[in-house]
Amino acid sequence: MRAVAMNVFGIGIDVVEVGRIASSIGEFGDRFVSKIFTASERQYCEQRARPELHFAARFAAKEAVAKALGTGIGKELGWLDMEIIRGENGEPSLLMTGAGKEFCERHQITEIKISLTHAKEYAAANAVALVSTKNIA
């Protein structure tokens, strides 16, 4: 097994009021949800007992990733360029596509670790963008 040395490109954190996301969903409906979340994310969240908690955590994760990359949401990184997916054990991970993937390739970012959490009123996430430096035998 080979170990890989990593350097930190950037870190990000975000906290979201669950009520704010619930209000946006209530007011703007699918127009809001489809602008921010991929079809897979929407399907996952909508199957939960309290979808707003899961939407809020994913919103926070995307904001945290934008902060870790130093781009914000805009030309170099769009909402739909990031997808929060679940691993075999339910752990969250990030799939980058489009402009976000291109940004990561340009800056040699090989991995972005994320962590999500939520409670009754708040959701939070953090992200660490990593650059591979070399393989260690």
N, C-alpha and C positions, 0 to 999 in steps of 0.2 A: 504494500500500500504506500502510495506517495503522499506526502504532505505538501501543501501549497502555501507559500508565504503570501500574506495579504497585507495591503496597506489600506487605510481608510481614506476614501475619497471625500466622504461627507456623512453627517448624521442629521436626522430630522425627527421632530416630535410634533404631535398635534393632538388637541383635545377638542371635542365637539359636543355641544349640547344636543342630546337625543331629540328633545322637543323642537329644536330648530330644523332638524332634518325631517321630522314628522310633519311639521308645518309646511315645509317646502313641498313635500310629497302631496299633502292635502290640497295645497293651493295650486300647484302646477302639474300634478299627476305625472303621467308618462313622459311629458315634455322634459321635466326635471330628471326623472329617473333614467331615461334613455340618453340624456346628455352626459351623465356622470358615470353610469354603470354599464358594464357589458351585459349581454343577454345571459351569460352564465351566472354572473353576480346577481342579477335580478332574480333569476330562477331560484338560486340558493336562498336569498334573503326572503323572498315571498313565501317560501315553504316553512319558515320559522314562525313560532307562536307570536313573537314581537318583531316583525320585519324591520321596524325603525331602528332597533338596536344594532342590527347587523348592517343595515345601510350606513348608519352613523360610523360604525367601526371601519368600514371600508372607505368611507369618505375621509376619515382621519388618516388612514393608511396612505391614501393617495396624496394628501397634503404633506404628510411626513416624508414621503418619497421625493416630492417636488422640492422640499427643503434640503434633503440630503444631497440632491443633485445640484442645488443652487439655481434652479431654472424657474421656479414658480410654475404655474399652469399657464401655458400660452403657446408661443411659436415652437419652442423646442420640446415641449411635453404637453400632451393633451390628456384629458380625463380618461379617454378610451384607449390610450396608449399603455395603460396600466390595468392589469386584471389581478385581483386577489383570488388565489386558488387555494384549495386545501390538499395537503399531502395525505399519504396513506394513514397516518395517525391523527388526522384532523388539524395538523399544524398549518398555519397560513404561510403561503409563499407568494411570490410575485412573478407574473409573466409580463414581460415588456414586449410591446409591438410598435410598429409605425415609427414616428419621430422619436419616441422614447427609446426604442431599441437602437435606432441610429445614433442618438446621443451617447448611449452607453458604449456602443462600439467605438465611436470617435474618441472617447475618453478612457477606453480600455477597462471599463467597469464590467467585471465578470459576474458579480453577484450583488443582489440587494436583499439583505435580511430584514424581515419585518416582524413585528409583534403587535397584536391587537388585544384590547380589553374593553369591556363595557360593564356598566352598572345601570341602575334604574334611570338615572338622568344624564349620564355622561358616557362617551366612548373616547378612547384614546389609542394612539398607535405610535410606534417609533420605527425608524428605518435607518439602516447603516449600509451605505454603498461602498463596495470593496473593489479594489484593483489587485489583480494577481501580479505578483512580482517575479516569482520563479518557482520551479518545482524543486523540492528537497527530497533526495533519495532516502 
